Amino acid sequence: MDDAAPGSHDPAALTPTTTRAGFVALIGAPNAGKSTLINQLVGTKVSIVTHKVQTTRALVRGIAMHGPAQIIFVDTPGIFKPKRRLDRAMVDTAWGGSRDADVTALLIDARKGLTEEVEAILDRLAGEKGLKVLILNKTDVANREKLLKLAVAANEKVTFEKTFMVSALTGDGVADILSYFADKVRPGPWLYPEDQVSDAPMRMLAAEITREKLFERLHEEIPYVSTVETELWEERKDGSVRLEQTIYVERDSQKAIVLGKKGQTIKVISQAARTELTEIVERPVHLFLFVKVRENWSDDPERYREMGLEFPR
């Protein structure tokens, strides 16, 4: 196995006594780069990425293989001071994901440093049990002296076993993280097939892709009060896929914005989502989007279950 490429393995030589598997939770403030990093670690897109904060709502699990180890990275929602019920559900989910993991990795945007949100996370993390590591992100645009000061300041607040400096955008330093976590997960059988990259059903991933395009296109309040559900996933005889999705908003005025003048906005969103979905499923995708008003959906327990969130009482 000395000549094998990094991350490769000979299945015939592996047994449950030589294999390893476990969970690593990525936590941090909104827009720290968790989704970008998890996509780098897994080697493909499993979590949506936009310039807007609070994009990730539920736990997204990306599965990476590294030698005999299977590492399940949990991309958690950004931790911030919640104002609405949906916010509370996202923050509760993030901390729940951390407690359930073998290792908790705190990701900090090195350019922003120890913001008020990061300070609050460090204060709470200090009281949490389990193995913790620090990852300083965006080293490609951060000053090295600032990076070192930030690492010292964070380690004074929390006992981190290891500190990494990476660029999630370029992938610099990502291989070191993979090697480290591969040694930290527990001995035992793999929890997923080795070619599986996420535990999210394709219907859910498809809905997330469309929600990402909605975020990118609309810069008003719309994305935060919208959700997307895949109503139909139909495998067609010609090898293509027919998808029907519904974008739910809370008011008629929001529906008009999503549709756009003469349906132009929804058309652009649909084209962008279809292009990316075609690349992911590697076959033609026929995507049909509908927009419906569902008043106060963010207070509906059923919608939270759809998103994989606990409904906060």
N, C-alpha and C positions, 0 to 999 in steps of 0.2 A: 504493500500500500504506500511505500515511500514515493513512488512516481505518480501517485494519483493527484489530481487537481484539488485545490482547497475546497472542502465541502463535499467531495465525492466519497463514495463508499462502495464496498462490495457486499451486497445484501446477503450473499451466501455465507460470508464470514461473520455475519452479525447475529447475535442471539440476544434474548431479553437481558442476559447478564452483562453483555458488553454495550448494549445500547443505553441511551440516556434520554430523558424527556422531562420537560417542565415548563412553567409559565413565568414570563417576565412582564411586569406591568410598567408601561411608560406613562408617567404622570408629569404634569407641569401646568403652567399658566396658559391661557388661550394664545394660540399663534406662536408657541415655542418651537414648533416644527416637528411635533410628534408624528403626524400622519406622513410627512415627507420622509422621516427617518424610518418608520416601519416599512414603507414601500421599498426603501433602499435595502433594509435588512432581509426582507423576503425575496427581493429581486424582481418584483412585479407589483402592479397596483392592487392594493387590497383596501385602501382607505382614501377617502376623497380629500383633496387638498385645494384650498382657496386662500386668498389673501384676507378673507374675513375671519373674525374670531368665532369661536364656538361652533365650528363646522361639524366636528364629530359629536354625535349625540349619545349613541349607545357604545357598548364595548365592541370593538372590532378586533378580531383575532387573526393575526398573520402568522403563518407557519413557515419557519426556516429550517433547512437541513444543513448541518455542519459536521462533517465526518459522521461518527456514530450517534450524534446528538440531534434530537428534534426539539427546537426551541419555539414555543408558542408565545409570540409577542402580543400583548394586549394594549391596543391603542385606546386610551381612555379619553373622555371629554375633558376639555381644559377646565382647570379648577379656578373658580372666581367667586366673588361675593354674589350669591344668588338673589334675584329680585322677584322672579316669577316662579310658579310651580314647576314649569319645565326646567328652569335653571336649577332648582333644588334637586330635581330628579337626576340631572346630568352630573352635578357635583357629588351626590350620594353614590352614583354609579362609579365615578372615578375612584373614590376612596374604597369602595367595595372591591373593585378590581385590584387595587393595591394590596389589600389585606389577604386576598385569595391567592396571590402569586408567590412563587419561590423567591423571586428577587424583585425589588422595586427600584426602578431607574428614574431619577428626577432629571428632567430635561430643562435646561435654562437657556434662554436666548442671550448669548454672550454680549450682544450689542446693547440690550436693555438693562442687563445686570440684575441686581437685587431690588426689583420693584416691590411695591406694597403687596401685590398678589403673591410674588415669590416668597417674600418674608413670611406671609401667613402660611404658605404651604410648608416652609421649613420648620416653623414653630410646631405645626401639627405633626409633621413627619418625625420630628425628634422624639415624640412619644409613642410612635408606632413600632411594633416589633418586626423582626425579620431583617434579612440582608438588604442593604441599600447601597446604590452606587449613584454617582453624579455624572451627568453628561452635559458638557458645555457645548452648545450648538452655535453654528454660524461663524466658525473660526476663519472662514474664508474672507470675512469682512470685519472681523474684530481685531483690535490691537493686542499683541501678545502680552504686553505688560498688564493690560486690563484683565486679560484672561487669567493670569496668575493671581492677581489680587482677588478676583471673583472666586477662584477655586479655594483660596485660603479662607475668605469670608464665609463661604457656604459650609466648609468643613468645620469651622468653629461652631456652627449652629447645630449640625447633624453629624453623627459618626458615619461617614461613608467609607466603605471598604476600599473603593477604588474611584478615581476620577478620570474621565475620558474627555478629550477635546476633539470634536468632529465637525464636519460640514455635511449635514444631511442632504443638502442640495447637490454637492459634487460627489459625495460618497467617501470623501477623505476621512480616514480613521474608522470607518464602519467595520472593516474586516477585523480590527482589534476587538471591537465590542462583541462580534459574533464568536470569536475564539474564547473570550472570557466567559460569556454566558454558556457556551457549550460545556465548559468545565464545571459550571455551577449548578446546572440542572441535575436532577437525581437519576441514579441508575434505574433502568426499568424499560419496559417495552414502549415503542412509539405509540402515541395516542391517536394519530391520524395516518392515513396512507401517505407514503413518502412523496407522492406527486401532488398532494393537496396543498394549496397555498393559503386557504382561508376556511374558517368554519361557517362563514355566512352563506346562506343559500344564494344561488345566482339571481333569484327574483329580488332579494334584498339588495344585493350589490348593484343590480341594474337600476333599482329605485334610487340608490345613493348617487350613482353616476348622473342621473337626471337632476337630482337635487343640487349636485355640484355645479352643473351648467346653469341652473336657476340662480345660484349664488353669484356666479361670474357675470351673468347678464344683467341682473337687477341690483342696483346699489341702494335702494330705499329699504324700508323696514320689511318688505315682502318676505324675503327668505326666512326670517325668524318666526314668522307666523304661518309658514307653509310646511307641508309634508308631502311626500310622494309615495304612492303605493302601486306595486305591480299587480294588476288585476288578472292579467292573462299572460302566460308563457306557453306558447304553442310551437312544438317542433313540427315543421312542415316536411312533406314528402321530398321536396326538392333540396332538403338540407338546410334551408334557411329557418329563421326563428321569427315568429310574429309576437310582438310585445304590445300589450295595452296597459298604459299607466295613467293614473289619475293624480293630478296635483290638487291638493286640498288647501284652500285658503279660508279665512274667517269672514270676509266681507265681499260684497259685490264689487266695491271699488278696487279691491286687491285683484279680483278676477280680471277686471278690465286691464289692469297694468300687466298682468302675466300674459294675457292674450296679445296686447299691443294693438296698434292701429291696423285694421284689416288682417289681424292674426299674424303680423310680422314677427313679434317677439317670441311667441310660442313656436313659430316655424324655425327660428334661429336656434332656440334651445333644443328642439327636437333633432335638428341636423347635427348639432355638436354632440349630443348624447348618442345618437345612432352611429356616428363615426367612431367614437371611442368604444362603444359596445361591440361593434363589428370587429375591432382589433382584439378585444378581450376574448370573445367566443370563437373567433377565427372562422366566421361564416357570415353570410348576409343577414342583416337584421332589419325587419320591417317594424318601425316604432310608431305607435299611435298614442298621442297625448291628449288628455282631456283635463279641463279645469273645472272644479266644482267648489261651491261654497259649503263649508261645514262649520257652522258657527260654534265658537268656543271649543274647537277640537282639542286645544291644549289643556282643557279641564276634563277630558274624557279618558277614564282609565283604560278603555279598550285600545285607544291610540298609543298609549304608553307601552302596553303589552306588544303591540305591533312593532314598536321601535326597540324592544328589548330592555325597557326601563321599568323600574319599580314606580308605582304611582304614589307620590308623597301625599299623605293625608294632611 
